[in-house]
Amino acid sequence: MLEWYGIQLSALPADSLFAEASRTHVAGFGPLEHDEVAVPLALDPGFDIKRTAYLSRMIQRWGKLPLMFLSGLDPKEHRYGFIGADDWFMYPLLQPGSFVVLDETRRKIQNDGWTGEFDRPIYFLEHRQGYLCGWCSLDGDRLILIPHPASGEAPKIFALSSEVDVIGQVVGVAMRLDQGPRRRGRSSSA
């Protein structure tokens, strides 16, 4: 009956992301058999877990998964990336092995307007050797990729239109918090 009035029960999990809750609590949604979400079922065999990758290009086959709480992850609306196991550029914000959700409509680099590291936009980039993920700054036609200060990595500089493309802004992340053994000493690898 709620659907007669435009209330979609299947949208409750996604809508709940916009509700502000002042305290931590348990949220429950009843099982709805018709809810499904598309998920990757098969990845390209050339997928290398050690390298940062544009995951949307690596997915060979999609399938349906009946999980309500994942209904906000629409592969038609967003794309996905993977932070390589050897990519410490944005550590500890984006740990190696993280999956990131990308908004391809947000490609314009913001040079200002944030107050701290958690609200500064993180961008997913493609360059000649692969993919990178980090904070960006524009200086004329130069794009400066800025690492997290705790990463020990050095900034990287590219010519914006000829050496690097902005795929989109990172708008979500799924990562493990129990990484096990921590990173070795300072790295100079890309």
TORBAKOL-716161 format. One record per atom (N, C-alpha, C): x, y, z; residue in one letter; residue number from 1. Coordinates in steps of 0.02 Angstrom, whole numbers. Example, Ala and Ser with C-alpha at 12.3 -4.5 7.8 and 13.67 -1.06 7.14 Angstrom:
// TORBAKOL-716161
+--------+--------+--------+---------+-----+
:      X :      Y :      Z : residuo : num :
+--------+--------+--------+---------+-----+
:    660 :   -284 :    390 :       a :   1 :
:    615 :   -225 :    390 :       a :   1 :
:    660 :   -165 :    390 :       a :   1 :
:    642 :   -112 :    354 :       s :   2 :
:    684 :    -53 :    357 :       s :   2 :
:    645 :      2 :    394 :       s :   2 :
+--------+--------+--------+---------+-----+
***
This chain:
// TORBAKOL-716161
+--------+--------+--------+---------+-----+
:      X :      Y :      Z : residuo : num :
+--------+--------+--------+---------+-----+
:     40 :    -59 :      0 :       m :   1 :
:      0 :      0 :      0 :       m :   1 :
:     44 :     63 :      0 :       m :   1 :
:    102 :     60 :     32 :       l :   2 :
:    146 :    118 :     34 :       l :   2 :
:    169 :    139 :    -36 :       l :   2 :
:    178 :     90 :    -80 :       e :   3 :
:    200 :    106 :   -148 :       e :   3 :
:    147 :    146 :   -186 :       e :   3 :
:     84 :    142 :   -169 :       w :   4 :
:     32 :    183 :   -200 :       w :   4 :
:     47 :    257 :   -190 :       w :   4 :
:     80 :    273 :   -135 :       y :   5 :
:     95 :    343 :   -118 :       y :   5 :
:    167 :    361 :   -134 :       y :   5 :
:    200 :    321 :   -173 :       g :   6 :
:    269 :    336 :   -194 :       g :   6 :
:    322 :    318 :   -143 :       g :   6 :
:    305 :    279 :    -92 :       i :   7 :
:    355 :    258 :    -42 :       i :   7 :
:    380 :    189 :    -61 :       i :   7 :
:    444 :    185 :    -78 :       q :   8 :
:    474 :    123 :   -100 :       q :   8 :
:    511 :     90 :    -42 :       q :   8 :
:    485 :     34 :    -18 :       l :   9 :
:    518 :      0 :     37 :       l :   9 :
:    589 :    -23 :     19 :       l :   9 :
:    599 :    -39 :    -44 :       s :  10 :
:    665 :    -62 :    -65 :       s :  10 :
:    717 :     -6 :    -62 :       s :  10 :
:    694 :     57 :    -59 :       a :  11 :
:    741 :    113 :    -55 :       a :  11 :
:    758 :    132 :     16 :       a :  11 :
:    729 :    100 :     66 :       l :  12 :
:    743 :    118 :    136 :       l :  12 :
:    817 :    116 :    154 :       l :  12 :
:    855 :     64 :    135 :       p :  13 :
:    926 :     64 :    154 :       p :  13 :
:    964 :    123 :    124 :       p :  13 :
:    953 :    138 :     59 :       a :  14 :
:    987 :    194 :     28 :       a :  14 :
:    965 :    260 :     58 :       a :  14 :
:    900 :    267 :     71 :       d :  15 :
:    874 :    328 :    102 :       d :  15 :
:    901 :    338 :    172 :       d :  15 :
:    915 :    285 :    207 :       s :  16 :
:    939 :    291 :    276 :       s :  16 :
:   1009 :    323 :    278 :       s :  16 :
:   1045 :    321 :    223 :       l :  17 :
:   1111 :    353 :    222 :       l :  17 :
:   1106 :    428 :    229 :       l :  17 :
:   1048 :    457 :    212 :       f :  18 :
:   1038 :    529 :    216 :       f :  18 :
:   1009 :    552 :    283 :       f :  18 :
:    988 :    505 :    324 :       a :  19 :
:    959 :    522 :    389 :       a :  19 :
:   1016 :    531 :    440 :       a :  19 :
:   1015 :    585 :    476 :       e :  20 :
:   1066 :    597 :    526 :       e :  20 :
:   1045 :    565 :    592 :       e :  20 :
:   1088 :    524 :    618 :       a :  21 :
:   1076 :    493 :    683 :       a :  21 :
:   1130 :    517 :    731 :       a :  21 :
:   1111 :    542 :    787 :       s :  22 :
:   1160 :    570 :    833 :       s :  22 :
:   1196 :    517 :    874 :       s :  22 :
:   1169 :    457 :    878 :       r :  23 :
:   1199 :    404 :    917 :       r :  23 :
:   1205 :    340 :    876 :       r :  23 :
:   1253 :    300 :    895 :       t :  24 :
:   1261 :    235 :    863 :       t :  24 :
:   1204 :    190 :    885 :       t :  24 :
:   1176 :    154 :    837 :       h :  25 :
:   1119 :    111 :    853 :       h :  25 :
:   1114 :     54 :    802 :       h :  25 :
:   1072 :      6 :    817 :       v :  26 :
:   1058 :    -49 :    772 :       v :  26 :
:   1002 :    -28 :    725 :       v :  26 :
:   1011 :    -39 :    661 :       a :  27 :
:    959 :    -25 :    612 :       a :  27 :
:    937 :    -90 :    581 :       a :  27 :
:    873 :   -100 :    575 :       g :  28 :
:    848 :   -161 :    546 :       g :  28 :
:    800 :   -148 :    490 :       g :  28 :
:    804 :   -187 :    438 :       f :  29 :
:    759 :   -183 :    382 :       f :  29 :
:    731 :   -253 :    371 :       f :  29 :
:    666 :   -258 :    362 :       g :  30 :
:    635 :   -323 :    351 :       g :  30 :
:    656 :   -353 :    284 :       g :  30 :
:    656 :   -418 :    279 :       p :  31 :
:    675 :   -450 :    216 :       p :  31 :
:    623 :   -438 :    162 :       p :  31 :
:    646 :   -416 :    104 :       l :  32 :
:    603 :   -407 :     46 :       l :  32 :
:    632 :   -450 :    -10 :       l :  32 :
:    595 :   -499 :    -31 :       e :  33 :
:    621 :   -548 :    -79 :       e :  33 :
:    637 :   -519 :   -147 :       e :  33 :
:    604 :   -464 :   -167 :       h :  34 :
:    614 :   -437 :   -234 :       h :  34 :
:    674 :   -391 :   -239 :       h :  34 :
:    708 :   -376 :   -184 :       d :  35 :
:    765 :   -331 :   -187 :       d :  35 :
:    827 :   -368 :   -211 :       d :  35 :
:    859 :   -338 :   -260 :       e :  36 :
:    921 :   -366 :   -287 :       e :  36 :
:    968 :   -309 :   -304 :       e :  36 :
:   1031 :   -323 :   -303 :       v :  37 :
:   1082 :   -274 :   -322 :       v :  37 :
:   1132 :   -310 :   -368 :       v :  37 :
:   1157 :   -273 :   -417 :       a :  38 :
:   1206 :   -301 :   -462 :       a :  38 :
:   1274 :   -302 :   -427 :       a :  38 :
:   1309 :   -358 :   -432 :       v :  39 :
:   1376 :   -365 :   -403 :       v :  39 :
:   1421 :   -400 :   -453 :       v :  39 :
:   1487 :   -387 :   -450 :       p :  40 :
:   1532 :   -422 :   -496 :       p :  40 :
:   1538 :   -496 :   -478 :       p :  40 :
:   1530 :   -538 :   -529 :       l :  41 :
:   1536 :   -610 :   -519 :       l :  41 :
:   1602 :   -638 :   -546 :       l :  41 :
:   1630 :   -604 :   -597 :       a :  42 :
:   1692 :   -629 :   -627 :       a :  42 :
:   1736 :   -569 :   -645 :       a :  42 :
:   1800 :   -573 :   -623 :       l :  43 :
:   1849 :   -521 :   -639 :       l :  43 :
:   1896 :   -545 :   -693 :       l :  43 :
:   1925 :   -499 :   -729 :       d :  44 :
:   1974 :   -514 :   -781 :       d :  44 :
:   2031 :   -554 :   -749 :       d :  44 :
:   2053 :   -608 :   -781 :       p :  45 :
:   2107 :   -648 :   -752 :       p :  45 :
:   2173 :   -609 :   -745 :       p :  45 :
:   2180 :   -554 :   -782 :       g :  46 :
:   2240 :   -513 :   -777 :       g :  46 :
:   2240 :   -464 :   -719 :       g :  46 :
:   2187 :   -466 :   -679 :       f :  47 :
:   2181 :   -420 :   -622 :       f :  47 :
:   2237 :   -435 :   -572 :       f :  47 :
:   2277 :   -384 :   -558 :       d :  48 :
:   2335 :   -390 :   -513 :       d :  48 :
:   2318 :   -354 :   -448 :       d :  48 :
:   2312 :   -392 :   -394 :       i :  49 :
:   2292 :   -364 :   -329 :       i :  49 :
:   2344 :   -315 :   -302 :       i :  49 :
:   2405 :   -317 :   -327 :       k :  50 :
:   2457 :   -273 :   -302 :       k :  50 :
:   2454 :   -203 :   -332 :       k :  50 :
:   2417 :   -194 :   -387 :       r :  51 :
:   2415 :   -130 :   -421 :       r :  51 :
:   2347 :    -97 :   -415 :       r :  51 :
:   2347 :    -31 :   -412 :       t :  52 :
:   2285 :      6 :   -412 :       t :  52 :
:   2253 :     -2 :   -480 :       t :  52 :
:   2188 :    -15 :   -482 :       a :  53 :
:   2154 :    -30 :   -545 :       a :  53 :
:   2087 :      4 :   -549 :       a :  53 :
:   2065 :     16 :   -610 :       y :  54 :
:   1998 :     42 :   -625 :       y :  54 :
:   1954 :    -20 :   -628 :       y :  54 :
:   1924 :    -38 :   -572 :       l :  55 :
:   1889 :   -101 :   -564 :       l :  55 :
:   1832 :   -110 :   -614 :       l :  55 :
:   1798 :    -57 :   -632 :       s :  56 :
:   1742 :    -63 :   -679 :       s :  56 :
:   1763 :    -94 :   -745 :       s :  56 :
:   1825 :    -82 :   -766 :       r :  57 :
:   1850 :   -112 :   -829 :       r :  57 :
:   1871 :   -185 :   -820 :       r :  57 :
:   1881 :   -206 :   -758 :       m :  58 :
:   1905 :   -274 :   -745 :       m :  58 :
:   1848 :   -324 :   -735 :       m :  58 :
:   1787 :   -300 :   -728 :       i :  59 :
:   1731 :   -344 :   -715 :       i :  59 :
:   1707 :   -374 :   -781 :       i :  59 :
:   1707 :   -440 :   -785 :       q :  60 :
:   1687 :   -475 :   -845 :       q :  60 :
:   1613 :   -493 :   -845 :       q :  60 :
:   1585 :   -506 :   -785 :       r :  61 :
:   1515 :   -527 :   -782 :       r :  61 :
:   1483 :   -501 :   -717 :       r :  61 :
:   1422 :   -475 :   -725 :       w :  62 :
:   1384 :   -450 :   -669 :       w :  62 :
:   1329 :   -500 :   -652 :       w :  62 :
:   1308 :   -502 :   -590 :       g :  63 :
:   1252 :   -544 :   -569 :       g :  63 :
:   1211 :   -508 :   -517 :       g :  63 :
:   1156 :   -538 :   -497 :       k :  64 :
:   1111 :   -508 :   -447 :       k :  64 :
:   1121 :   -540 :   -379 :       k :  64 :
:   1119 :   -498 :   -328 :       l :  65 :
:   1126 :   -520 :   -259 :       l :  65 :
:   1068 :   -491 :   -218 :       l :  65 :
:   1028 :   -532 :   -186 :       p :  66 :
:    970 :   -506 :   -149 :       p :  66 :
:    986 :   -480 :    -79 :       p :  66 :
:   1021 :   -425 :    -77 :       l :  67 :
:   1039 :   -394 :    -13 :       l :  67 :
:   1015 :   -322 :    -12 :       l :  67 :
:    967 :   -308 :     31 :       m :  68 :
:    938 :   -241 :     34 :       m :  68 :
:    989 :   -186 :     50 :       m :  68 :
:   1033 :   -198 :     97 :       f :  69 :
:   1077 :   -144 :    118 :       f :  69 :
:   1128 :   -124 :     65 :       f :  69 :
:   1135 :   -163 :     12 :       l :  70 :
:   1180 :   -145 :    -42 :       l :  70 :
:   1145 :   -111 :   -100 :       l :  70 :
:   1080 :    -96 :    -94 :       s :  71 :
:   1042 :    -70 :   -151 :       s :  71 :
:   1067 :     -1 :   -173 :       s :  71 :
:   1104 :     34 :   -132 :       g :  72 :
:   1131 :     99 :   -153 :       g :  72 :
:   1190 :     95 :   -199 :       g :  72 :
:   1219 :     36 :   -208 :       l :  73 :
:   1277 :     27 :   -251 :       l :  73 :
:   1255 :      8 :   -321 :       l :  73 :
:   1235 :     57 :   -360 :       d :  74 :
:   1210 :     45 :   -428 :       d :  74 :
:   1267 :     52 :   -478 :       d :  74 :
:   1286 :     -2 :   -512 :       p :  75 :
:   1343 :      2 :   -558 :       p :  75 :
:   1330 :     48 :   -618 :       p :  75 :
:   1267 :     65 :   -631 :       k :  76 :
:   1252 :    111 :   -685 :       k :  76 :
:   1263 :    183 :   -663 :       k :  76 :
:   1259 :    196 :   -598 :       e :  77 :
:   1266 :    264 :   -572 :       e :  77 :
:   1339 :    279 :   -553 :       e :  77 :
:   1376 :    230 :   -528 :       h :  78 :
:   1445 :    240 :   -506 :       h :  78 :
:   1490 :    188 :   -539 :       h :  78 :
:   1555 :    201 :   -535 :       r :  79 :
:   1606 :    154 :   -556 :       r :  79 :
:   1646 :    136 :   -494 :       r :  79 :
:   1690 :     87 :   -501 :       y :  80 :
:   1726 :     61 :   -443 :       y :  80 :
:   1800 :     55 :   -459 :       y :  80 :
:   1840 :     67 :   -409 :       g :  81 :
:   1912 :     60 :   -414 :       g :  81 :
:   1938 :     16 :   -358 :       g :  81 :
:   2000 :     -5 :   -364 :       f :  82 :
:   2032 :    -46 :   -314 :       f :  82 :
:   2100 :    -15 :   -300 :       f :  82 :
:   2116 :     -5 :   -237 :       i :  83 :
:   2181 :     21 :   -218 :       i :  83 :
:   2228 :    -38 :   -209 :       i :  83 :
:   2281 :    -39 :   -249 :       g :  84 :
:   2327 :    -95 :   -250 :       g :  84 :
:   2359 :   -111 :   -183 :       g :  84 :
:   2376 :   -174 :   -173 :       a :  85 :
:   2407 :   -196 :   -111 :       a :  85 :
:   2475 :   -163 :    -99 :       a :  85 :
:   2506 :   -137 :   -152 :       d :  86 :
:   2570 :   -102 :   -146 :       d :  86 :
:   2562 :    -26 :   -151 :       d :  86 :
:   2501 :      0 :   -152 :       d :  87 :
:   2488 :     71 :   -159 :       d :  87 :
:   2474 :    102 :    -91 :       d :  87 :
:   2525 :    137 :    -64 :       w :  88 :
:   2520 :    168 :      2 :       w :  88 :
:   2511 :    244 :     -4 :       w :  88 :
:   2496 :    269 :    -63 :       f :  89 :
:   2494 :    341 :    -77 :       f :  89 :
:   2446 :    380 :    -31 :       f :  89 :
:   2388 :    353 :    -16 :       m :  90 :
:   2339 :    387 :     26 :       m :  90 :
:   2331 :    355 :     95 :       m :  90 :
:   2378 :    313 :    115 :       y :  91 :
:   2377 :    281 :    181 :       y :  91 :
:   2385 :    334 :    234 :       y :  91 :
:   2346 :    334 :    286 :       p :  92 :
:   2300 :    285 :    311 :       p :  92 :
:   2226 :    296 :    290 :       p :  92 :
:   2211 :    350 :    253 :       l :  93 :
:   2141 :    361 :    233 :       l :  93 :
:   2115 :    306 :    188 :       l :  93 :
:   2154 :    288 :    138 :       l :  94 :
:   2137 :    232 :     93 :       l :  94 :
:   2192 :    180 :     98 :       l :  94 :
:   2177 :    127 :    133 :       q :  95 :
:   2227 :     76 :    144 :       q :  95 :
:   2234 :     32 :     82 :       q :  95 :
:   2293 :      4 :     70 :       p :  96 :
:   2302 :    -43 :     15 :       p :  96 :
:   2249 :    -98 :     20 :       p :  96 :
:   2221 :   -118 :    -37 :       g :  97 :
:   2170 :   -169 :    -39 :       g :  97 :
:   2099 :   -142 :    -33 :       g :  97 :
:   2091 :    -76 :    -31 :       s :  98 :
:   2025 :    -46 :    -25 :       s :  98 :
:   1989 :    -44 :    -92 :       s :  98 :
:   1923 :    -49 :    -89 :       f :  99 :
:   1880 :    -38 :   -147 :       f :  99 :
:   1853 :     33 :   -140 :       f :  99 :
:   1852 :     71 :   -195 :       v : 100 :
:   1826 :    138 :   -193 :       v : 100 :
:   1768 :    146 :   -242 :       v : 100 :
:   1719 :    186 :   -223 :       v : 101 :
:   1662 :    203 :   -266 :       v : 101 :
:   1679 :    270 :   -298 :       v : 101 :
:   1671 :    273 :   -365 :       l : 102 :
:   1691 :    333 :   -402 :       l : 102 :
:   1630 :    367 :   -433 :       l : 102 :
:   1627 :    432 :   -429 :       d : 103 :
:   1575 :    472 :   -462 :       d : 103 :
:   1608 :    505 :   -522 :       d : 103 :
:   1593 :    479 :   -582 :       e : 104 :
:   1624 :    504 :   -643 :       e : 104 :
:   1598 :    573 :   -664 :       e : 104 :
:   1545 :    596 :   -632 :       t : 105 :
:   1520 :    663 :   -648 :       t : 105 :
:   1560 :    717 :   -611 :       t : 105 :
:   1601 :    696 :   -563 :       r : 106 :
:   1642 :    743 :   -525 :       r : 106 :
:   1715 :    738 :   -547 :       r : 106 :
:   1730 :    769 :   -603 :       r : 107 :
:   1798 :    765 :   -631 :       r : 107 :
:   1837 :    831 :   -623 :       r : 107 :
:   1802 :    884 :   -607 :       k : 108 :
:   1834 :    949 :   -600 :       k : 108 :
:   1871 :    953 :   -533 :       k : 108 :
:   1935 :    968 :   -537 :       i : 109 :
:   1977 :    971 :   -477 :       i : 109 :
:   1959 :   1034 :   -436 :       i : 109 :
:   1946 :   1024 :   -372 :       q : 110 :
:   1933 :   1078 :   -325 :       q : 110 :
:   1999 :   1097 :   -291 :       q : 110 :
:   2023 :   1158 :   -300 :       n : 111 :
:   2085 :   1180 :   -268 :       n : 111 :
:   2074 :   1205 :   -197 :       n : 111 :
:   2011 :   1218 :   -178 :       d : 112 :
:   1998 :   1244 :   -111 :       d : 112 :
:   1926 :   1228 :    -91 :       d : 112 :
:   1907 :   1250 :    -31 :       g : 113 :
:   1839 :   1239 :     -9 :       g : 113 :
:   1831 :   1184 :     43 :       g : 113 :
:   1884 :   1154 :     66 :       w : 114 :
:   1880 :   1102 :    116 :       w : 114 :
:   1914 :   1127 :    180 :       w : 114 :
:   1900 :   1095 :    236 :       t : 115 :
:   1929 :   1117 :    299 :       t : 115 :
:   1978 :   1067 :    329 :       t : 115 :
:   1979 :   1006 :    304 :       g : 116 :
:   2025 :    956 :    330 :       g : 116 :
:   2032 :    897 :    283 :       g : 116 :
:   2071 :    848 :    304 :       e : 117 :
:   2086 :    791 :    260 :       e : 117 :
:   2026 :    748 :    245 :       e : 117 :
:   1975 :    748 :    289 :       f : 118 :
:   1918 :    704 :    278 :       f : 118 :
:   1867 :    733 :    229 :       f : 118 :
:   1867 :    799 :    219 :       d : 119 :
:   1820 :    827 :    170 :       d : 119 :
:   1855 :    852 :    106 :       d : 119 :
:   1921 :    844 :    102 :       r : 120 :
:   1956 :    862 :     41 :       r : 120 :
:   1943 :    807 :    -11 :       r : 120 :
:   1922 :    826 :    -71 :       p : 121 :
:   1907 :    775 :   -122 :       p : 121 :
:   1968 :    733 :   -141 :       p : 121 :
:   1956 :    669 :   -148 :       i : 122 :
:   2007 :    621 :   -172 :       i : 122 :
:   1986 :    602 :   -243 :       i : 122 :
:   2033 :    602 :   -289 :       y : 123 :
:   2018 :    588 :   -359 :       y : 123 :
:   2052 :    523 :   -382 :       y : 123 :
:   2020 :    490 :   -429 :       f : 124 :
:   2047 :    429 :   -459 :       f : 124 :
:   2069 :    448 :   -529 :       f : 124 :
:   2132 :    436 :   -545 :       l : 125 :
:   2163 :    459 :   -607 :       l : 125 :
:   2189 :    400 :   -649 :       l : 125 :
:   2191 :    411 :   -714 :       e : 126 :
:   2223 :    363 :   -760 :       e : 126 :
:   2282 :    398 :   -793 :       e : 126 :
:   2339 :    364 :   -794 :       h : 127 :
:   2398 :    390 :   -828 :       h : 127 :
:   2429 :    334 :   -869 :       h : 127 :
:   2484 :    347 :   -901 :       r : 128 :
:   2514 :    298 :   -948 :       r : 128 :
:   2533 :    231 :   -916 :       r : 128 :
:   2552 :    232 :   -853 :       q : 129 :
:   2572 :    170 :   -819 :       q : 129 :
:   2516 :    137 :   -780 :       q : 129 :
:   2457 :    166 :   -777 :       g : 130 :
:   2403 :    135 :   -740 :       g : 130 :
:   2358 :    187 :   -707 :       g : 130 :
:   2343 :    175 :   -644 :       y : 131 :
:   2295 :    217 :   -608 :       y : 131 :
:   2325 :    241 :   -542 :       y : 131 :
:   2303 :    299 :   -521 :       l : 132 :
:   2325 :    329 :   -459 :       l : 132 :
:   2264 :    357 :   -423 :       l : 132 :
:   2271 :    366 :   -358 :       c : 133 :
:   2217 :    393 :   -319 :       c : 133 :
:   2248 :    439 :   -267 :       c : 133 :
:   2221 :    501 :   -262 :       g : 134 :
:   2248 :    547 :   -213 :       g : 134 :
:   2215 :    615 :   -216 :       g : 134 :
:   2238 :    659 :   -173 :       w : 135 :
:   2216 :    728 :   -174 :       w : 135 :
:   2249 :    762 :   -234 :       w : 135 :
:   2216 :    811 :   -263 :       c : 136 :
:   2243 :    845 :   -322 :       c : 136 :
:   2241 :    921 :   -312 :       c : 136 :
:   2288 :    954 :   -346 :       s : 137 :
:   2290 :   1026 :   -349 :       s : 137 :
:   2309 :   1045 :   -420 :       s : 137 :
:   2278 :   1098 :   -446 :       l : 138 :
:   2294 :   1122 :   -513 :       l : 138 :
:   2337 :   1184 :   -508 :       l : 138 :
:   2389 :   1185 :   -550 :       d : 139 :
:   2433 :   1243 :   -557 :       d : 139 :
:   2440 :   1255 :   -631 :       d : 139 :
:   2395 :   1297 :   -658 :       g : 140 :
:   2393 :   1306 :   -731 :       g : 140 :
:   2370 :   1242 :   -764 :       g : 140 :
:   2411 :   1215 :   -809 :       d : 141 :
:   2394 :   1152 :   -842 :       d : 141 :
:   2429 :   1092 :   -810 :       d : 141 :
:   2459 :   1104 :   -751 :       r : 142 :
:   2492 :   1050 :   -714 :       r : 142 :
:   2446 :   1024 :   -659 :       r : 142 :
:   2439 :    958 :   -655 :       l : 143 :
:   2402 :    926 :   -601 :       l : 143 :
:   2453 :    898 :   -552 :       l : 143 :
:   2446 :    918 :   -490 :       i : 144 :
:   2491 :    894 :   -438 :       i : 144 :
:   2452 :    844 :   -396 :       i : 144 :
:   2475 :    782 :   -395 :       l : 145 :
:   2443 :    729 :   -355 :       l : 145 :
:   2478 :    729 :   -288 :       l : 145 :
:   2438 :    741 :   -235 :       i : 146 :
:   2465 :    750 :   -168 :       i : 146 :
:   2449 :    689 :   -125 :       i : 146 :
:   2501 :    658 :    -96 :       p : 147 :
:   2489 :    599 :    -52 :       p : 147 :
:   2468 :    621 :     18 :       p : 147 :
:   2443 :    573 :     57 :       h : 148 :
:   2431 :    587 :    127 :       h : 148 :
:   2499 :    596 :    161 :       h : 148 :
:   2506 :    644 :    205 :       p : 149 :
:   2571 :    656 :    237 :       p : 149 :
:   2600 :    595 :    273 :       p : 149 :
:   2557 :    552 :    301 :       a : 150 :
:   2581 :    493 :    337 :       a : 150 :
:   2605 :    438 :    291 :       a : 150 :
:   2593 :    444 :    226 :       s : 151 :
:   2611 :    390 :    180 :       s : 151 :
:   2686 :    385 :    167 :       s : 151 :
:   2722 :    441 :    174 :       g : 152 :
:   2793 :    440 :    158 :       g : 152 :
:   2806 :    445 :     84 :       g : 152 :
:   2755 :    454 :     43 :       e : 153 :
:   2762 :    459 :    -29 :       e : 153 :
:   2773 :    532 :    -50 :       e : 153 :
:   2801 :    542 :   -109 :       a : 154 :
:   2814 :    609 :   -135 :       a : 154 :
:   2757 :    628 :   -183 :       a : 154 :
:   2742 :    693 :   -188 :       p : 155 :
:   2691 :    715 :   -238 :       p : 155 :
:   2714 :    697 :   -308 :       p : 155 :
:   2665 :    692 :   -353 :       k : 156 :
:   2680 :    677 :   -423 :       k : 156 :
:   2650 :    733 :   -465 :       k : 156 :
:   2684 :    753 :   -519 :       i : 157 :
:   2662 :    808 :   -561 :       i : 157 :
:   2651 :    782 :   -632 :       i : 157 :
:   2593 :    801 :   -661 :       f : 158 :
:   2575 :    779 :   -729 :       f : 158 :
:   2550 :    839 :   -769 :       f : 158 :
:   2558 :    836 :   -835 :       a : 159 :
:   2524 :    883 :   -879 :       a : 159 :
:   2452 :    858 :   -884 :       a : 159 :
:   2404 :    901 :   -866 :       l : 160 :
:   2335 :    879 :   -858 :       l : 160 :
:   2306 :    847 :   -920 :       l : 160 :
:   2310 :    878 :   -977 :       s : 161 :
:   2275 :    850 :  -1035 :       s : 161 :
:   2314 :    796 :  -1073 :       s : 161 :
:   2380 :    795 :  -1066 :       s : 162 :
:   2418 :    747 :  -1106 :       s : 162 :
:   2445 :    688 :  -1067 :       s : 162 :
:   2454 :    693 :  -1002 :       e : 163 :
:   2484 :    639 :   -964 :       e : 163 :
:   2438 :    603 :   -915 :       e : 163 :
:   2382 :    635 :   -899 :       v : 164 :
:   2337 :    606 :   -848 :       v : 164 :
:   2265 :    626 :   -863 :       v : 164 :
:   2219 :    581 :   -847 :       d : 165 :
:   2147 :    595 :   -853 :       d : 165 :
:   2115 :    584 :   -785 :       d : 165 :
:   2069 :    629 :   -767 :       v : 166 :
:   2032 :    621 :   -705 :       v : 166 :
:   1971 :    577 :   -721 :       v : 166 :
:   1968 :    518 :   -690 :       i : 167 :
:   1911 :    473 :   -701 :       i : 167 :
:   1852 :    496 :   -659 :       i : 167 :
:   1864 :    516 :   -598 :       g : 168 :
:   1810 :    539 :   -555 :       g : 168 :
:   1833 :    548 :   -483 :       g : 168 :
:   1786 :    570 :   -442 :       q : 169 :
:   1800 :    581 :   -371 :       q : 169 :
:   1780 :    520 :   -331 :       q : 169 :
:   1820 :    503 :   -281 :       v : 170 :
:   1804 :    448 :   -236 :       v : 170 :
:   1748 :    472 :   -190 :       v : 170 :
:   1692 :    436 :   -190 :       v : 171 :
:   1635 :    455 :   -148 :       v : 171 :
:   1617 :    401 :    -97 :       v : 171 :
:   1653 :    345 :    -98 :       g : 172 :
:   1642 :    292 :    -50 :       g : 172 :
:   1702 :    246 :    -48 :       g : 172 :
:   1708 :    210 :      7 :       v : 173 :
:   1765 :    165 :     15 :       v : 173 :
:   1744 :    105 :     57 :       v : 173 :
:   1770 :     48 :     39 :       a : 174 :
:   1762 :    -13 :     80 :       a : 174 :
:   1833 :    -39 :     91 :       a : 174 :
:   1852 :    -43 :    155 :       m : 175 :
:   1921 :    -66 :    169 :       m : 175 :
:   1923 :   -104 :    234 :       m : 175 :
:   1972 :   -147 :    240 :       r : 176 :
:   1983 :   -184 :    301 :       r : 176 :
:   2019 :   -140 :    350 :       r : 176 :
:   2003 :   -148 :    413 :       l : 177 :
:   2037 :   -110 :    465 :       l : 177 :
:   2090 :   -151 :    500 :       l : 177 :
:   2090 :   -216 :    491 :       d : 178 :
:   2140 :   -261 :    521 :       d : 178 :
:   2189 :   -283 :    468 :       d : 178 :
:   2232 :   -238 :    448 :       q : 179 :
:   2279 :   -250 :    393 :       q : 179 :
:   2333 :   -301 :    410 :       q : 179 :
:   2341 :   -319 :    472 :       g : 180 :
:   2394 :   -366 :    490 :       g : 180 :
:   2460 :   -330 :    491 :       g : 180 :
:   2513 :   -361 :    465 :       p : 181 :
:   2579 :   -328 :    466 :       p : 181 :
:   2577 :   -262 :    428 :       p : 181 :
:   2605 :   -211 :    458 :       r : 182 :
:   2605 :   -145 :    429 :       r : 182 :
:   2660 :   -139 :    376 :       r : 182 :
:   2655 :    -86 :    342 :       r : 183 :
:   2698 :    -69 :    285 :       r : 183 :
:   2772 :    -70 :    304 :       r : 183 :
:   2810 :    -89 :    256 :       r : 184 :
:   2883 :    -86 :    264 :       r : 184 :
:   2905 :    -13 :    265 :       r : 184 :
:   2968 :      0 :    264 :       g : 185 :
:   2994 :     69 :    264 :       g : 185 :
:   2973 :    110 :    205 :       g : 185 :
:   2994 :    171 :    203 :       r : 186 :
:   2975 :    220 :    152 :       r : 186 :
:   2987 :    191 :     82 :       r : 186 :
:   2938 :    204 :     37 :       s : 187 :
:   2941 :    176 :    -31 :       s : 187 :
:   2949 :    232 :    -81 :       s : 187 :
:   2982 :    217 :   -136 :       s : 188 :
:   2987 :    265 :   -191 :       s : 188 :
:   2953 :    240 :   -253 :       s : 188 :
:   2916 :    184 :   -248 :       s : 189 :
:   2882 :    155 :   -306 :       s : 189 :
:   2819 :    193 :   -322 :       s : 189 :
:   2797 :    189 :   -385 :       a : 190 :
:   2737 :    225 :   -408 :       a : 190 :
:   2676 :    184 :   -402 :       a : 190 :
+--------+--------+--------+---------+-----+
***
